[in-house]
Amino acid sequence: MNCLQLQDGNPCNECANCQTINEGKTLDYVEIDAASHTGVDNIREEILDKVAYPPTMLKKKIYVIDEVHMLSK
C-alpha cells in the first residue's frame, strides 16, 4: 500500500517506505495487540483516537489488529 516499488502487488521490502515500516520507525503503521485489550470497544477507541490525524511520513496509515480472534471471546 505504501511501497514505492510494488512487485506483482507485493512490497519490495527495499524502498525507503518499506524499510521505515519494517524498522518500526513510523507512526503511520500501527499494530494493535487485541489479546492485551479487554474488548472491541477499547480497540475502537484506540483506532478512532489515531485516525483523526493524517499520515506523517507515508501516503496512507495502516492499522493491523494482531490476534483479532481474541476479541470475540
PDB file of N, CA, C and O in Angstrom:
ATOM      1  N   MET A   1       0.819  -1.185   0.000  1.00  0.00           N
ATOM      2  CA  MET A   1       0.000   0.000   0.000  1.00  0.00           C
ATOM      3  C   MET A   1       0.870   1.259   0.000  1.00  0.00           C
ATOM      4  O   MET A   1       0.535   2.243  -0.660  1.00  0.00           O
ATOM      5  N   ASN A   2       1.964   1.232   0.725  1.00  0.00           N
ATOM      6  CA  ASN A   2       2.854   2.390   0.790  1.00  0.00           C
ATOM      7  C   ASN A   2       4.183   2.151   0.079  1.00  0.00           C
ATOM      8  O   ASN A   2       5.021   3.050   0.001  1.00  0.00           O
ATOM      9  N   CYS A   3       4.372   0.948  -0.433  1.00  0.00           N
ATOM     10  CA  CYS A   3       5.621   0.610  -1.115  1.00  0.00           C
ATOM     11  C   CYS A   3       5.777   1.469  -2.369  1.00  0.00           C
ATOM     12  O   CYS A   3       4.818   1.701  -3.105  1.00  0.00           O
ATOM     13  N   LEU A   4       6.986   1.926  -2.590  1.00  0.00           N
ATOM     14  CA  LEU A   4       7.276   2.760  -3.760  1.00  0.00           C
ATOM     15  C   LEU A   4       7.571   1.931  -5.001  1.00  0.00           C
ATOM     16  O   LEU A   4       7.554   2.453  -6.116  1.00  0.00           O
ATOM     17  N   GLN A   5       7.848   0.619  -4.812  1.00  0.00           N
ATOM     18  CA  GLN A   5       8.216  -0.246  -5.930  1.00  0.00           C
ATOM     19  C   GLN A   5       7.505  -1.593  -5.819  1.00  0.00           C
ATOM     20  O   GLN A   5       8.157  -2.634  -5.737  1.00  0.00           O
ATOM     21  N   LEU A   6       6.183  -1.578  -5.816  1.00  0.00           N
ATOM     22  CA  LEU A   6       5.419  -2.822  -5.712  1.00  0.00           C
ATOM     23  C   LEU A   6       5.840  -3.806  -6.791  1.00  0.00           C
ATOM     24  O   LEU A   6       6.098  -3.422  -7.932  1.00  0.00           O
ATOM     25  N   GLN A   7       5.908  -5.081  -6.419  1.00  0.00           N
ATOM     26  CA  GLN A   7       6.274  -6.136  -7.356  1.00  0.00           C
ATOM     27  C   GLN A   7       5.149  -7.162  -7.363  1.00  0.00           C
ATOM     28  O   GLN A   7       5.019  -7.954  -6.430  1.00  0.00           O
ATOM     29  N   ASP A   8       4.339  -7.148  -8.414  1.00  0.00           N
ATOM     30  CA  ASP A   8       3.168  -8.025  -8.521  1.00  0.00           C
ATOM     31  C   ASP A   8       2.237  -7.862  -7.330  1.00  0.00           C
ATOM     32  O   ASP A   8       1.668  -8.839  -6.845  1.00  0.00           O
ATOM     33  N   GLY A   9       2.080  -6.635  -6.859  1.00  0.00           N
ATOM     34  CA  GLY A   9       1.189  -6.347  -5.744  1.00  0.00           C
ATOM     35  C   GLY A   9       1.799  -6.578  -4.379  1.00  0.00           C
ATOM     36  O   GLY A   9       1.134  -6.371  -3.363  1.00  0.00           O
ATOM     37  N   ASN A  10       3.050  -7.001  -4.335  1.00  0.00           N
ATOM     38  CA  ASN A  10       3.739  -7.260  -3.069  1.00  0.00           C
ATOM     39  C   ASN A  10       4.774  -6.181  -2.794  1.00  0.00           C
ATOM     40  O   ASN A  10       5.372  -5.647  -3.728  1.00  0.00           O
ATOM     41  N   PRO A  11       4.995  -5.853  -1.521  1.00  0.00           N
ATOM     42  CA  PRO A  11       6.010  -4.842  -1.199  1.00  0.00           C
ATOM     43  C   PRO A  11       7.410  -5.348  -1.532  1.00  0.00           C
ATOM     44  O   PRO A  11       7.691  -6.543  -1.439  1.00  0.00           O
ATOM     45  N   CYS A  12       8.274  -4.429  -1.915  1.00  0.00           N
ATOM     46  CA  CYS A  12       9.644  -4.795  -2.289  1.00  0.00           C
ATOM     47  C   CYS A  12      10.530  -5.036  -1.069  1.00  0.00           C
ATOM     48  O   CYS A  12      11.531  -5.746  -1.162  1.00  0.00           O
ATOM     49  N   ASN A  13      10.172  -4.454   0.069  1.00  0.00           N
ATOM     50  CA  ASN A  13      10.959  -4.535   1.308  1.00  0.00           C
ATOM     51  C   ASN A  13      12.336  -3.895   1.181  1.00  0.00           C
ATOM     52  O   ASN A  13      13.205  -4.127   2.022  1.00  0.00           O
ATOM     53  N   GLU A  14      12.546  -3.094   0.141  1.00  0.00           N
ATOM     54  CA  GLU A  14      13.836  -2.445  -0.064  1.00  0.00           C
ATOM     55  C   GLU A  14      13.743  -0.921  -0.147  1.00  0.00           C
ATOM     56  O   GLU A  14      14.700  -0.223   0.188  1.00  0.00           O
ATOM     57  N   CYS A  15      12.598  -0.404  -0.589  1.00  0.00           N
ATOM     58  CA  CYS A  15      12.473   1.050  -0.744  1.00  0.00           C
ATOM     59  C   CYS A  15      12.432   1.723   0.630  1.00  0.00           C
ATOM     60  O   CYS A  15      12.317   1.055   1.658  1.00  0.00           O
ATOM     61  N   ALA A  16      12.527   3.033   0.630  1.00  0.00           N
ATOM     62  CA  ALA A  16      12.560   3.797   1.885  1.00  0.00           C
ATOM     63  C   ALA A  16      11.306   3.561   2.723  1.00  0.00           C
ATOM     64  O   ALA A  16      11.392   3.418   3.943  1.00  0.00           O
ATOM     65  N   ASN A  17      10.140   3.521   2.076  1.00  0.00           N
ATOM     66  CA  ASN A  17       8.905   3.305   2.825  1.00  0.00           C
ATOM     67  C   ASN A  17       8.868   1.922   3.465  1.00  0.00           C
ATOM     68  O   ASN A  17       8.503   1.791   4.633  1.00  0.00           O
ATOM     69  N   CYS A  18       9.242   0.899   2.717  1.00  0.00           N
ATOM     70  CA  CYS A  18       9.259  -0.468   3.260  1.00  0.00           C
ATOM     71  C   CYS A  18      10.234  -0.571   4.428  1.00  0.00           C
ATOM     72  O   CYS A  18       9.914  -1.176   5.451  1.00  0.00           O
ATOM     73  N   GLN A  19      11.402   0.007   4.286  1.00  0.00           N
ATOM     74  CA  GLN A  19      12.393  -0.049   5.360  1.00  0.00           C
ATOM     75  C   GLN A  19      11.901   0.679   6.601  1.00  0.00           C
ATOM     76  O   GLN A  19      12.110   0.212   7.721  1.00  0.00           O
ATOM     77  N   THR A  20      11.254   1.813   6.410  1.00  0.00           N
ATOM     78  CA  THR A  20      10.723   2.575   7.540  1.00  0.00           C
ATOM     79  C   THR A  20       9.688   1.753   8.304  1.00  0.00           C
ATOM     80  O   THR A  20       9.692   1.730   9.535  1.00  0.00           O
ATOM     81  N   ILE A  21       8.802   1.080   7.572  1.00  0.00           N
ATOM     82  CA  ILE A  21       7.780   0.241   8.210  1.00  0.00           C
ATOM     83  C   ILE A  21       8.431  -0.955   8.893  1.00  0.00           C
ATOM     84  O   ILE A  21       8.128  -1.246  10.051  1.00  0.00           O
ATOM     85  N   ASN A  22       9.316  -1.647   8.195  1.00  0.00           N
ATOM     86  CA  ASN A  22       9.957  -2.848   8.748  1.00  0.00           C
ATOM     87  C   ASN A  22      10.789  -2.550   9.987  1.00  0.00           C
ATOM     88  O   ASN A  22      10.903  -3.396  10.875  1.00  0.00           O
ATOM     89  N   GLU A  23      11.366  -1.363  10.056  1.00  0.00           N
ATOM     90  CA  GLU A  23      12.190  -0.985  11.206  1.00  0.00           C
ATOM     91  C   GLU A  23      11.362  -0.354  12.327  1.00  0.00           C
ATOM     92  O   GLU A  23      11.902  -0.015  13.380  1.00  0.00           O
ATOM     93  N   GLY A  24      10.067  -0.197  12.108  1.00  0.00           N
ATOM     94  CA  GLY A  24       9.193   0.375  13.133  1.00  0.00           C
ATOM     95  C   GLY A  24       9.454   1.842  13.405  1.00  0.00           C
ATOM     96  O   GLY A  24       9.290   2.308  14.533  1.00  0.00           O
ATOM     97  N   LYS A  25       9.861   2.575  12.376  1.00  0.00           N
ATOM     98  CA  LYS A  25      10.231   3.983  12.543  1.00  0.00           C
ATOM     99  C   LYS A  25       9.170   4.954  12.040  1.00  0.00           C
ATOM    100  O   LYS A  25       9.483   6.103  11.727  1.00  0.00           O
ATOM    101  N   THR A  26       7.927   4.511  11.960  1.00  0.00           N
ATOM    102  CA  THR A  26       6.867   5.404  11.504  1.00  0.00           C
ATOM    103  C   THR A  26       5.636   5.270  12.384  1.00  0.00           C
ATOM    104  O   THR A  26       5.318   4.184  12.867  1.00  0.00           O
ATOM    105  N   LEU A  27       4.957   6.374  12.583  1.00  0.00           N
ATOM    106  CA  LEU A  27       3.702   6.368  13.331  1.00  0.00           C
ATOM    107  C   LEU A  27       2.527   6.026  12.420  1.00  0.00           C
ATOM    108  O   LEU A  27       1.394   5.896  12.883  1.00  0.00           O
ATOM    109  N   ASP A  28       2.799   5.882  11.127  1.00  0.00           N
ATOM    110  CA  ASP A  28       1.745   5.612  10.157  1.00  0.00           C
ATOM    111  C   ASP A  28       1.424   4.125  10.031  1.00  0.00           C
ATOM    112  O   ASP A  28       0.453   3.763   9.367  1.00  0.00           O
ATOM    113  N   TYR A  29       2.205   3.275  10.645  1.00  0.00           N
ATOM    114  CA  TYR A  29       1.935   1.838  10.698  1.00  0.00           C
ATOM    115  C   TYR A  29       1.697   1.501  12.161  1.00  0.00           C
ATOM    116  O   TYR A  29       2.608   1.597  12.983  1.00  0.00           O
ATOM    117  N   VAL A  30       0.476   1.108  12.483  1.00  0.00           N
ATOM    118  CA  VAL A  30       0.099   0.863  13.871  1.00  0.00           C
ATOM    119  C   VAL A  30      -0.320  -0.588  14.018  1.00  0.00           C
ATOM    120  O   VAL A  30      -1.251  -1.044  13.354  1.00  0.00           O
ATOM    121  N   GLU A  31       0.366  -1.310  14.885  1.00  0.00           N
ATOM    122  CA  GLU A  31      -0.017  -2.688  15.179  1.00  0.00           C
ATOM    123  C   GLU A  31      -0.614  -2.719  16.576  1.00  0.00           C
ATOM    124  O   GLU A  31       0.021  -2.307  17.547  1.00  0.00           O
ATOM    125  N   ILE A  32      -1.839  -3.211  16.662  1.00  0.00           N
ATOM    126  CA  ILE A  32      -2.553  -3.271  17.933  1.00  0.00           C
ATOM    127  C   ILE A  32      -2.684  -4.730  18.335  1.00  0.00           C
ATOM    128  O   ILE A  32      -3.145  -5.558  17.549  1.00  0.00           O
ATOM    129  N   ASP A  33      -2.281  -5.041  19.551  1.00  0.00           N
ATOM    130  CA  ASP A  33      -2.372  -6.409  20.057  1.00  0.00           C
ATOM    131  C   ASP A  33      -3.733  -6.595  20.721  1.00  0.00           C
ATOM    132  O   ASP A  33      -3.946  -6.153  21.850  1.00  0.00           O
ATOM    133  N   ALA A  34      -4.641  -7.245  20.021  1.00  0.00           N
ATOM    134  CA  ALA A  34      -6.002  -7.422  20.531  1.00  0.00           C
ATOM    135  C   ALA A  34      -6.028  -8.280  21.786  1.00  0.00           C
ATOM    136  O   ALA A  34      -6.922  -8.127  22.618  1.00  0.00           O
ATOM    137  N   ALA A  35      -5.069  -9.173  21.935  1.00  0.00           N
ATOM    138  CA  ALA A  35      -5.050 -10.055  23.101  1.00  0.00           C
ATOM    139  C   ALA A  35      -4.838  -9.277  24.393  1.00  0.00           C
ATOM    140  O   ALA A  35      -5.249  -9.733  25.460  1.00  0.00           O
ATOM    141  N   SER A  36      -4.209  -8.118  24.314  1.00  0.00           N
ATOM    142  CA  SER A  36      -3.943  -7.343  25.527  1.00  0.00           C
ATOM    143  C   SER A  36      -5.026  -6.299  25.805  1.00  0.00           C
ATOM    144  O   SER A  36      -4.916  -5.541  26.769  1.00  0.00           O
ATOM    145  N   HIS A  37      -6.062  -6.251  24.978  1.00  0.00           N
ATOM    146  CA  HIS A  37      -7.177  -5.323  25.192  1.00  0.00           C
ATOM    147  C   HIS A  37      -8.376  -6.088  25.748  1.00  0.00           C
ATOM    148  O   HIS A  37      -8.490  -7.302  25.582  1.00  0.00           O
ATOM    149  N   THR A  38      -9.258  -5.356  26.405  1.00  0.00           N
ATOM    150  CA  THR A  38     -10.385  -6.013  27.060  1.00  0.00           C
ATOM    151  C   THR A  38     -11.614  -6.165  26.176  1.00  0.00           C
ATOM    152  O   THR A  38     -12.582  -6.805  26.587  1.00  0.00           O
ATOM    153  N   GLY A  39     -11.605  -5.601  24.989  1.00  0.00           N
ATOM    154  CA  GLY A  39     -12.761  -5.779  24.126  1.00  0.00           C
ATOM    155  C   GLY A  39     -12.751  -4.910  22.892  1.00  0.00           C
ATOM    156  O   GLY A  39     -11.861  -4.084  22.683  1.00  0.00           O
ATOM    157  N   VAL A  40     -13.768  -5.122  22.081  1.00  0.00           N
ATOM    158  CA  VAL A  40     -13.903  -4.407  20.817  1.00  0.00           C
ATOM    159  C   VAL A  40     -13.986  -2.898  21.046  1.00  0.00           C
ATOM    160  O   VAL A  40     -13.410  -2.121  20.284  1.00  0.00           O
ATOM    161  N   ASP A  41     -14.695  -2.486  22.081  1.00  0.00           N
ATOM    162  CA  ASP A  41     -14.846  -1.049  22.351  1.00  0.00           C
ATOM    163  C   ASP A  41     -13.506  -0.373  22.613  1.00  0.00           C
ATOM    164  O   ASP A  41     -13.292   0.759  22.180  1.00  0.00           O
ATOM    165  N   ASN A  42     -12.605  -1.047  23.314  1.00  0.00           N
ATOM    166  CA  ASN A  42     -11.283  -0.472  23.588  1.00  0.00           C
ATOM    167  C   ASN A  42     -10.467  -0.337  22.306  1.00  0.00           C
ATOM    168  O   ASN A  42      -9.788   0.669  22.103  1.00  0.00           O
ATOM    169  N   ILE A  43     -10.532  -1.341  21.447  1.00  0.00           N
ATOM    170  CA  ILE A  43      -9.826  -1.289  20.162  1.00  0.00           C
ATOM    171  C   ILE A  43     -10.399  -0.145  19.326  1.00  0.00           C
ATOM    172  O   ILE A  43      -9.652   0.637  18.738  1.00  0.00           O
ATOM    173  N   ARG A  44     -11.712  -0.054  19.278  1.00  0.00           N
ATOM    174  CA  ARG A  44     -12.369   1.005  18.507  1.00  0.00           C
ATOM    175  C   ARG A  44     -11.920   2.378  18.992  1.00  0.00           C
ATOM    176  O   ARG A  44     -11.593   3.249  18.186  1.00  0.00           O
ATOM    177  N   GLU A  45     -11.904   2.570  20.306  1.00  0.00           N
ATOM    178  CA  GLU A  45     -11.467   3.854  20.872  1.00  0.00           C
ATOM    179  C   GLU A  45     -10.040   4.184  20.471  1.00  0.00           C
ATOM    180  O   GLU A  45      -9.739   5.311  20.077  1.00  0.00           O
ATOM    181  N   GLU A  46      -9.158   3.186  20.574  1.00  0.00           N
ATOM    182  CA  GLU A  46      -7.750   3.413  20.238  1.00  0.00           C
ATOM    183  C   GLU A  46      -7.598   3.812  18.772  1.00  0.00           C
ATOM    184  O   GLU A  46      -6.845   4.733  18.454  1.00  0.00           O
ATOM    185  N   ILE A  47      -8.300   3.134  17.892  1.00  0.00           N
ATOM    186  CA  ILE A  47      -8.203   3.449  16.466  1.00  0.00           C
ATOM    187  C   ILE A  47      -8.810   4.819  16.172  1.00  0.00           C
ATOM    188  O   ILE A  47      -8.223   5.611  15.435  1.00  0.00           O
ATOM    189  N   LEU A  48      -9.971   5.100  16.737  1.00  0.00           N
ATOM    190  CA  LEU A  48     -10.616   6.391  16.486  1.00  0.00           C
ATOM    191  C   LEU A  48      -9.766   7.562  16.972  1.00  0.00           C
ATOM    192  O   LEU A  48      -9.773   8.631  16.362  1.00  0.00           O
ATOM    193  N   ASP A  49      -9.035   7.365  18.067  1.00  0.00           N
ATOM    194  CA  ASP A  49      -8.137   8.415  18.554  1.00  0.00           C
ATOM    195  C   ASP A  49      -7.031   8.709  17.547  1.00  0.00           C
ATOM    196  O   ASP A  49      -6.602   9.855  17.408  1.00  0.00           O
ATOM    197  N   LYS A  50      -6.567   7.672  16.845  1.00  0.00           N
ATOM    198  CA  LYS A  50      -5.425   7.830  15.943  1.00  0.00           C
ATOM    199  C   LYS A  50      -5.808   8.237  14.527  1.00  0.00           C
ATOM    200  O   LYS A  50      -5.023   8.899  13.849  1.00  0.00           O
ATOM    201  N   VAL A  51      -7.000   7.855  14.062  1.00  0.00           N
ATOM    202  CA  VAL A  51      -7.372   8.181  12.680  1.00  0.00           C
ATOM    203  C   VAL A  51      -7.720   9.651  12.497  1.00  0.00           C
ATOM    204  O   VAL A  51      -7.882  10.115  11.368  1.00  0.00           O
ATOM    205  N   ALA A  52      -7.834  10.369  13.572  1.00  0.00           N
ATOM    206  CA  ALA A  52      -8.138  11.801  13.482  1.00  0.00           C
ATOM    207  C   ALA A  52      -6.977  12.587  12.878  1.00  0.00           C
ATOM    208  O   ALA A  52      -7.154  13.722  12.436  1.00  0.00           O
ATOM    209  N   TYR A  53      -5.794  11.984  12.861  1.00  0.00           N
ATOM    210  CA  TYR A  53      -4.594  12.664  12.362  1.00  0.00           C
ATOM    211  C   TYR A  53      -4.174  12.077  11.020  1.00  0.00           C
ATOM    212  O   TYR A  53      -4.230  10.861  10.837  1.00  0.00           O
ATOM    213  N   PRO A  54      -3.758  12.918  10.083  1.00  0.00           N
ATOM    214  CA  PRO A  54      -3.316  12.415   8.777  1.00  0.00           C
ATOM    215  C   PRO A  54      -1.959  11.716   8.893  1.00  0.00           C
ATOM    216  O   PRO A  54      -1.252  11.893   9.885  1.00  0.00           O
ATOM    217  N   PRO A  55      -1.597  10.923   7.883  1.00  0.00           N
ATOM    218  CA  PRO A  55      -0.282  10.276   7.892  1.00  0.00           C
ATOM    219  C   PRO A  55       0.831  11.320   7.962  1.00  0.00           C
ATOM    220  O   PRO A  55       0.699  12.417   7.420  1.00  0.00           O
ATOM    221  N   THR A  56       1.918  10.972   8.630  1.00  0.00           N
ATOM    222  CA  THR A  56       3.028  11.911   8.769  1.00  0.00           C
ATOM    223  C   THR A  56       4.147  11.651   7.767  1.00  0.00           C
ATOM    224  O   THR A  56       4.768  12.595   7.278  1.00  0.00           O
ATOM    225  N   MET A  57       4.412  10.389   7.455  1.00  0.00           N
ATOM    226  CA  MET A  57       5.531  10.058   6.575  1.00  0.00           C
ATOM    227  C   MET A  57       5.102   9.301   5.318  1.00  0.00           C
ATOM    228  O   MET A  57       5.706   9.461   4.258  1.00  0.00           O
ATOM    229  N   LEU A  58       4.078   8.490   5.436  1.00  0.00           N
ATOM    230  CA  LEU A  58       3.662   7.627   4.342  1.00  0.00           C
ATOM    231  C   LEU A  58       2.409   8.173   3.665  1.00  0.00           C
ATOM    232  O   LEU A  58       1.780   9.111   4.154  1.00  0.00           O
ATOM    233  N   LYS A  59       2.064   7.573   2.538  1.00  0.00           N
ATOM    234  CA  LYS A  59       0.881   8.011   1.797  1.00  0.00           C
ATOM    235  C   LYS A  59      -0.402   7.679   2.562  1.00  0.00           C
ATOM    236  O   LYS A  59      -1.349   8.465   2.581  1.00  0.00           O
ATOM    237  N   LYS A  60      -0.417   6.504   3.190  1.00  0.00           N
ATOM    238  CA  LYS A  60      -1.601   6.060   3.927  1.00  0.00           C
ATOM    239  C   LYS A  60      -1.192   5.478   5.268  1.00  0.00           C
ATOM    240  O   LYS A  60      -0.078   4.979   5.430  1.00  0.00           O
ATOM    241  N   LYS A  61      -2.105   5.549   6.227  1.00  0.00           N
ATOM    242  CA  LYS A  61      -1.887   4.918   7.520  1.00  0.00           C
ATOM    243  C   LYS A  61      -2.377   3.472   7.434  1.00  0.00           C
ATOM    244  O   LYS A  61      -3.349   3.176   6.738  1.00  0.00           O
ATOM    245  N   ILE A  62      -1.701   2.591   8.140  1.00  0.00           N
ATOM    246  CA  ILE A  62      -2.060   1.176   8.159  1.00  0.00           C
ATOM    247  C   ILE A  62      -2.278   0.761   9.603  1.00  0.00           C
ATOM    248  O   ILE A  62      -1.463   1.055  10.477  1.00  0.00           O
ATOM    249  N   TYR A  63      -3.389   0.072   9.843  1.00  0.00           N
ATOM    250  CA  TYR A  63      -3.696  -0.452  11.171  1.00  0.00           C
ATOM    251  C   TYR A  63      -3.799  -1.965  11.074  1.00  0.00           C
ATOM    252  O   TYR A  63      -4.593  -2.491  10.294  1.00  0.00           O
ATOM    253  N   VAL A  64      -3.001  -2.659  11.861  1.00  0.00           N
ATOM    254  CA  VAL A  64      -3.028  -4.116  11.913  1.00  0.00           C
ATOM    255  C   VAL A  64      -3.497  -4.504  13.303  1.00  0.00           C
ATOM    256  O   VAL A  64      -2.929  -4.068  14.305  1.00  0.00           O
ATOM    257  N   ILE A  65      -4.538  -5.328  13.359  1.00  0.00           N
ATOM    258  CA  ILE A  65      -5.026  -5.803  14.653  1.00  0.00           C
ATOM    259  C   ILE A  65      -4.592  -7.254  14.788  1.00  0.00           C
ATOM    260  O   ILE A  65      -5.204  -8.160  14.222  1.00  0.00           O
ATOM    261  N   ASP A  66      -3.526  -7.453  15.548  1.00  0.00           N
ATOM    262  CA  ASP A  66      -2.961  -8.783  15.766  1.00  0.00           C
ATOM    263  C   ASP A  66      -3.815  -9.528  16.786  1.00  0.00           C
ATOM    264  O   ASP A  66      -4.309  -8.933  17.744  1.00  0.00           O
ATOM    265  N   GLU A  67      -3.983 -10.815  16.579  1.00  0.00           N
ATOM    266  CA  GLU A  67      -4.773 -11.658  17.482  1.00  0.00           C
ATOM    267  C   GLU A  67      -6.224 -11.187  17.567  1.00  0.00           C
ATOM    268  O   GLU A  67      -6.838 -11.257  18.632  1.00  0.00           O
ATOM    269  N   VAL A  68      -6.769 -10.709  16.455  1.00  0.00           N
ATOM    270  CA  VAL A  68      -8.133 -10.173  16.453  1.00  0.00           C
ATOM    271  C   VAL A  68      -9.154 -11.220  16.886  1.00  0.00           C
ATOM    272  O   VAL A  68     -10.207 -10.875  17.423  1.00  0.00           O
ATOM    273  N   HIS A  69      -8.852 -12.482  16.658  1.00  0.00           N
ATOM    274  CA  HIS A  69      -9.791 -13.533  17.066  1.00  0.00           C
ATOM    275  C   HIS A  69     -10.002 -13.559  18.580  1.00  0.00           C
ATOM    276  O   HIS A  69     -11.001 -14.099  19.055  1.00  0.00           O
ATOM    277  N   MET A  70      -9.082 -12.988  19.333  1.00  0.00           N
ATOM    278  CA  MET A  70      -9.212 -12.948  20.789  1.00  0.00           C
ATOM    279  C   MET A  70     -10.312 -11.980  21.232  1.00  0.00           C
ATOM    280  O   MET A  70     -10.782 -12.065  22.367  1.00  0.00           O
ATOM    281  N   LEU A  71     -10.721 -11.076  20.369  1.00  0.00           N
ATOM    282  CA  LEU A  71     -11.756 -10.106  20.734  1.00  0.00           C
ATOM    283  C   LEU A  71     -13.137 -10.740  20.843  1.00  0.00           C
ATOM    284  O   LEU A  71     -14.003 -10.215  21.543  1.00  0.00           O
ATOM    285  N   SER A  72     -13.348 -11.836  20.174  1.00  0.00           N
ATOM    286  CA  SER A  72     -14.674 -12.453  20.185  1.00  0.00           C
ATOM    287  C   SER A  72     -14.911 -13.314  21.417  1.00  0.00           C
ATOM    288  O   SER A  72     -16.015 -13.817  21.629  1.00  0.00           O
ATOM    289  N   LYS A  73     -13.887 -13.480  22.217  1.00  0.00           N
ATOM    290  CA  LYS A  73     -14.031 -14.331  23.407  1.00  0.00           C
ATOM    291  C   LYS A  73     -14.462 -13.532  24.602  1.00  0.00           C
ATOM    292  O   LYS A  73     -14.633 -14.088  25.687  1.00  0.00           O
TER     293      LYS A  73
END
